[in-house]
Amino acid sequence: MSARITAATTLRVLQQIRHDPRTIALLLVVPGALLWLLNEMLGGPAFDRLGAPMVGLFPFISMFLVTSIAMLRERTTGTLERLMTMPMAKLDLLAGYAIAFALMATLQALITSGVAFLLLGLDASGSTGLVIFLAVIDAVLGSALGLLASAFASSEFQAVQFMPAFVLPQILLCGLLVPREQMSAGLDAVASVLPLTFAYDALHAVSIEGADLGGVGDEIAVLVGFVAAGIALAALTLRRRTA
């Protein structure tokens, strides 16, 4: 693995994003705007209950969508195929993409959290810094799963279809709308292995129950594992070609 090649890939991806104002708006503006809308609709204790989990869920959703489409473009336009003819490791390529989107995910989570806590007055029982940290992890998780999802789509339309097929069921089952203890045993069993469930559990524990870092350590470890698994599986979908 070459640090120079990884850094060059990261820089190229960031430059592509910089020249796409609509993507920048989707990543940096839309999550905060949705939180403002949620605050206008609910306000008070209801917003405090749902706001903190959404600080993590909104970045997850937008990063999943943007990353899957961006990586799909690389595959369908031939850019990825040309890169794979070069003497570079798969990990160099994936690490470059992962770092670029992780940086965007971090910036997005910080802006979204700033809107929630500073502008909208979101009140969390636990540490605000820990909520922000979890939001960053969730955004990075969305990027990692987006890299993997791009391998199973042949068009941008198909990539968008992963939202209702893969992300929406997780939102419905994670416990945000209906507590998991009120679900049937089968649905609860499915929810217990979905990444967004662990993301929601951690955010809920910190924002509502006042848990500290040790209290959500298991959830964080699982989320980091999902990130690593997503990137590793995405690497398996890259086929080495000769020029």
Buried (B, 14 or more C-beta within 10 A) or exposed (E): EBEEBBBBBBEBBBEBBEEEEEBBEBBBBBBBEBBBEBBEEBEEEEBBBBBBBBBBBBBBBBBBBBBBBBBBBBBBEEEBBEBBEEEBBBBBBBBBBBBBBBBBBBBBBBBBBEBBBEEBEBBBEBBBEBBBBBBBBBBBBBBBBBBBBBBEBEEBEBBBEBBEEBBEBBBBBBBBEEEBEEBEEEBBEBBEEBBBBBBBBBBBBBBBEEBEBEBBEEBBEBBBEBBEBBBBBBBEBBEEEEE
